[in-house]
Every structure is written in C-alpha cells, then in structure tokens.
Amino acid sequence: MLQLQQVGVAYQSSQVVKAISFALNTGEIGCLVGPSGSGKTSLLRAIAGFEPVSHGQVWVGGEVVSAPGMQQNPEQRQIGVVFQDYALFPHLTVGDNICFGLWRQSKAQQQQKLQQLLQLVGLSGMAQRFIHQLSGGQQQRVALARALAPAPRLILLDEPFSGLDADLRDSLARDIRSILRQLNITAVMVTHDQHEAFAMADWIGVMAQGTLQQWGTPYQLYHQPANRFVADFIGQGDFIKGEMLDSSSLHTCLGVFRQPDDQSFSAGTRVDVLVRPDDILHDDASPLKARVVHRAFRGAHMLYQLQVGDDEKISCFAPSHHQHQVGEMIGIRVQIDDLVCFARSVNQP
C-alpha cells in the first residue's frame, strides 16, 4: 500500500531527509521514531503531499504520487491526516467536524457514516457537542474519525498523543490500533516516544539526522539493533566493556559469553556489550554480586542501578517488595538471550 524508494526531502539547499526506503502492506502500521530534528515529520509531510521530494519516489496503492518534478495533489491521494494539534474547527460540532470531508455525499449518507464512526471511536451520542466541551482524548478521537470519514487508503498521524498524559496515551494508542486493525487501514505514525511506537506499530523506523538507521519489528529493534545509535535510543540499556578471548569467546565483568553467530570479532578485539535491565535477574543465591548505587521505585518493580567490579554500571528490574538499600551488595544472575556488542572505537578507554 505504501512504498518509499530512496526518498529525499530538501529545504532550499539543506537536505533534511536522505535516501529513505521502506514499505507497508495493506493493514500494517508503521511508526517513525527519533530525536527532534531527525526528519520524521518532513518525511510524513512528503508522503501526504505537503512537501515535494528532492530524490526518489513515493508510491501509494501501486501508483507514484511523488517524484522529483512530479507531485500529485494531497487531496487526490486518498490519505487521511491526524495533525499534532488535531486542527479541529472550534465553531463546528463534533458531527460537523467529522462530516467536513463528506460534502459530496447526501445528508442521509453523511448521517449514516457519522453514526458508524462515532460508535467506532467510542463517542456515541456526542455529535452535537462542541470541541471545547471535550477532553483531550475525546478530541483526538474526533480527529481520527474525521480522517477516517472519507475512507482513505492510508492514515498519517503526526505526534498524535503529545498533548495527553501518559496513562491516556497508552490506552488511546491501544484503542486506535484496534480501530485501524478493524478497518484494515494502513497507517504511518510519527512520534519521539518509543513506548507509543511499541504500543501501535507492526514496523518501526529509527531516524537520526535525516537517515533511516533501522527498519524492523519492535522485537528486532530492541533485541537486534543494527548499530549503537539504535541500541542507545531504543529501550533502556548500559554498555559494559568486553574483550574477545578467541574467535568465539567474549570476556566481560559478568562472565564469558559466546560471540553472536552474525559477528566475527577476532581475538583481542575490544567491544562494548549491551546489557538491558531485563537481562539481569535478582537472585540472592547467585555467587555473582553487585553493589546498589541507585534505586527508583516503579510501582510493581524497583529499578536498581548496580556497580559490578570497579567501574561497570548495569541496571536491573526486581519486584518492589525486595527492599535493598544503596550501598548494599545483592546477588544477580545474567540471562542474555540475544547478545549485542559493537567494536569499541580507538579513542574509547
């Protein structure tokens, strides 16, 4: 349904998006994440037709809609857009906002569509309310219903939950994913919040400085990051020092590990090993000990920052009823199913 081939976007002489390629099948949800200024929104605007592409092609539904020197108008692309500020009309009712793009249809058709969409987004009975009478989450649902009303083949969502509190973000992300799944609509969302991406997406693209660092499933990005930037950006994690003992064995302060099959570091190579909190299990019976240097209460879990050896720091989740104090030595057990390591640069100590 959506395919980008080496897409670039430039503002005057500044190339803000460089050679982006990915594809989504009908009904799949993709998400672009990355720090501010990484080019996410510029790329979304290029898909919508709000910005021309300087290189490459954008395909929607099997046809080219953008290429250098050629740009199909946004209203011809059958793409719905949910903007960051919702862009709802304050002087119109909920019903009139949703039906705004249905002016070609009869009043009876509009009303039938309106009732279907209100029920779908959980706003039945609210057609006569005005926007200022709704909560932020309800306004977001109106914006989604308005984007869905013309039956688009693709939905674009630009930071759709940025103005909502954390709990509402999670529940609304689940609800919107369910709605898009039910309608089998392809969607692309932009966010800087990876938790939103995990809640919504089948595929996630990590962007930095206008380039796509990795495109993969949430599992792949978390457990098999393509480079150190992705490993740092996705999830929580710490890097510890390691050194190859031979072509297959890697020594660290946490023990000796087998080198991943997809890597080929030679003996003596210094590497950095990614350790996530869920790789470290609290185990009082373990002979491997670590010192608590910081702790943060997270409800059902406690997040401990631990020191192993002289200077290595790792993190560990433990049930919150385990009350260990800063400075205390605790037992830990290592369970790394997907070992991720990167060569240490020559200027790193």
N, C-alpha and C positions, 0 to 999 in steps of 0.2 A: 504493500500500500504506500509506503514511503521509502525512498531511496535517495541518499546523498552520495554523489561521486566527486571526490576531491574538491569540495566546495570551499571557496574563499570569499570573504567579505572585507571590503576596504572602505575607509572613510578618508576621502582625499588621497593622500599618499601613504596613509597608515593602514597596514594590513592587520585587521583585528581578529580575523578567523582564517586559518591556514589549512587547506587540504583535508577537510573533514569528510570521512566516508563512513556510513553505516546504513542499515536497512531495518525496517519493521514490517512484519506481515500483518494482515488484517486481524484486528482484535488485540494486538500486542501493545503494551505500554512501555515506552522508553522514557528515561529521565537523564537530563544533563546536569551534572553537579560540578562544582569547582569554586574556587575563591572568587571574590569580586574582581571584575576586570578580566576574567578568563575568556570572555567571548560567548557565553551561554545565551544571553538574551539577543545579541546580534545575530546568532545563528537561528534562533527561533523566529526572529523578525524576517530573516531571509526565507525561511520555509513558508511563512504566512504571506509573503509578497510585499511586505512593508519596506524591505531593503533589497537592492539589486545584488547579485553575486558578481564578484570580480573574476572568479575562476570556477570551473566545474559545472555540475548540473544538479538540479533538484527535480526528482520525479515524484509525482503523486498519482496513484491509481494507474500506473503504467504510461503516463504521459509526462513529457518535460514541461515544467511550469516556470523554471528559471534557468538561465544560462547567460553567459556574457553577451550583452546586446539584445537579449530576449527575455521578457518578463510578462507572464500572464498576470492580469489584474487580480488583487486579493479577492474581490467578490466573485470571481469566476472559478476559484479553486475548490469550492465546497469544503472550506476549512473553518471550523469554529474556534474562536479565541476567548480564553478567560484571562483577563488582564489582572495585573497585580493589585490595582486599586478597584477592581470589579467593573468600573466605568458604567455603573447603573444610572438611569435617569431619575433624579430625585423627585421630579414633578409628575412622574407616572406611577401607577400602581404596580404591584408585583405582576399582575396579569398582563398589563400593557407592556411592561419591560420584556417579559418572556415572549410575547407575541410580536415584538417590534420587527423582527425579520420575516414575518409571515404575511406581509401586507398583500401579497398576490393571492392568498387563499381567501375563501369566503369566511364570513363571520362564524358560521357553523363549524367549518373545518378548524378555524383558529381555536374555538372553544373546546372542541374535542381534543385537539393537540395539547391545549393548556392543561386540561384536567389530567391527561395522561402524564404530563411532565411534572405537575405538582405532586401527584401521587408518587411518581418515581423518585423525586428528590426529597420526599418527606415534608412537603409544605401544603398538604391538602387543606382547603378552607381559608387560605391566606391570600387569595387572588386580589382582594380589594384593599389590602394593606399597602401603605406607602413604605418606601425603603427605610426612612428614619425610624419606623416602628419595628424594625427587625434587628436581631442580634447580628454580630459579625459572621457567625456560622451560617445563619439563615440567608444573609446577603450573598455569601459565597454560593449557596445552593441556587439562589435566583440567577446568579451569573452563569452557573453551569447549565441550568435549564434553558436560559436564553441562547447559549452557544449550541445546545443540542436541538433546539426547536426546528431549524431548517434541515435537519437530518444530514449533518456533514459527514464526509468520509474520513475526516481527520480532525482531532481536537488538540489545540495547543494551550498549555497552561503555564503562565509566567509567574513564578513565585506565588502560587495561589493561596498559601496558608500563612504568609509572612505577617499578617496583622492579627493573628489569632494566638491564644495561649496554647501551651504545649499539649495539654490533655485534649483540647478540642482539635488541634492539628491531627493527632493520632487517629481519633475516631472519624473525623471527616475524611482523612486520607483513605481509610478502610472503606467508608461508605462510597466515595467517588470511584474507587477501584471497582467495587461491586457493581455500581451503575454502568460504568464503561464496559465491564465484562458482560453484563446482561444484554447490552445493546450491541456487543461485538464491534465496538468502535476503536480504531487505532488512536493512540494519544502520545504526545510528547510533552513532558513537564520539565521546567527549569526550576532549580532550587539550589540554595547553598547548604541546605540541611540534609545530610546523608540519611538521617532517620526517616525523613519524609520519602526519600528515594527508595529506601528499603521497603517501606510500607506500601508503596504504589507500584513499583516498576518490575517488569519482567527482564528488562535490559537497562543497564546504566552506563553512561559515558562520563568519564572523568576528564575535565578540561583544565588546562593551565596555559596561560599566555597564548591563547588562540589556537592551541593544538589539542587533539584528542589523544590523551595519554593511554587510555584503555577503554574498550567497549566490551562488556561482558555481563554475565548474570551477577546478581548480588553476591552469590557464593564465590564466584571466580574472583571478583574484586577483593573480597575480604580474605580469602584463603590462598589465592594465587595472583597477587598483584604483579603487574608487568614491570614495574620499576619502583624506585624508592619513593618517588613523589606519591604514587597511588597508595603504597604501603603506609606512608605517613598520614595521608589525607583520610583514608577510609578506616573507620573504627579507631579504637584505642590500641596503642602498642608501644613497646620500647625496643630499642636495638641494643643488643649486647655483643661484645667482641668475641670473635671466634677465629680459629686458625686450622687450616687443613693439615691433619697429621699425615695423610697419604691421599691417594686418589679417591677414596670413598669415605673416610672418617673425618669428622669435624669436631674439634675440641672447644668447649665453652666452660664457663663457670658453673653451668647447670649439668654438665656431663658431656659425654661423647655421643654424637649423632651421626647417622648415615647421610651422606650428601644426597640431595634430591636427584632423581634419575634424569631430569631435564637440565642439569647443570654439570659443568666439567671443570671445577677448580682443581688446580694441581697442588701437590704437597707444598706446604709453607705459605700458601696464599692466605692473606688476612681478609676476613669477611665480617660483615655485620649481620647478625641473626635477628629476625623479627620475633618478638615474644608478645603475645596478646594476653590480657587478663584471664581469658578462658583457657589458656594453655597451662596455667599454674593452678594446681589444686591444693587446698589447705589440708594437710594430713599430719596430725600430731605425732603419728608413729613413724614418720619418714626420717631417715638419718640426715637428709639434706635440710639445712636450716637457713633461715633468712631473718634479718632484723627489720622490724616495722619502723619506717621513718615518717610515714604519714598515713592517716586513715580518713575516709569520708563516708558518712552514713548515707546509704541509698535505699532506705526502706527495708525490703526483704534481704538486701545484700549490703555488705560492707566492702568498699574498695580500698584495699591496702596498697600502699607503695612500699616496696621492700628493697633492702640492700643485700646483695649477695657478694661475699668476698669483700674486697677493699672499696670498690667504687661502682660496681654494676648495679643498676636500678631496674626493677621489674614491677609489674602490677599484678594483683590477684583479687578475684572476687571470692568472698566467703559469706556463708549465711550470717545475718546480722546478729544472731544470738551468740556468735563467737566474739567475745569482747577482749581483744588483745590491745595492749597499750603501746604507745610509741616507745621505742627502745627495746621492746620485748622480742625474744627470739621465738620464731614459730617454725613448725615443720611444713615443708612443701613437697609436692610431687609434680613432676613435669609430664604433661601429656600433650605433645605437639604432633598432631596428625598430618599437618601439611607444613613442612619445614621451608621457610622462606629466608633466603640470605642473598646479600649483594656484596660484591667486592668492595673493600674499603679503599677510598682514594688515597693517593700517596701523601696528601697533606693532612690526613686524619691521624690523630695519635693512636 
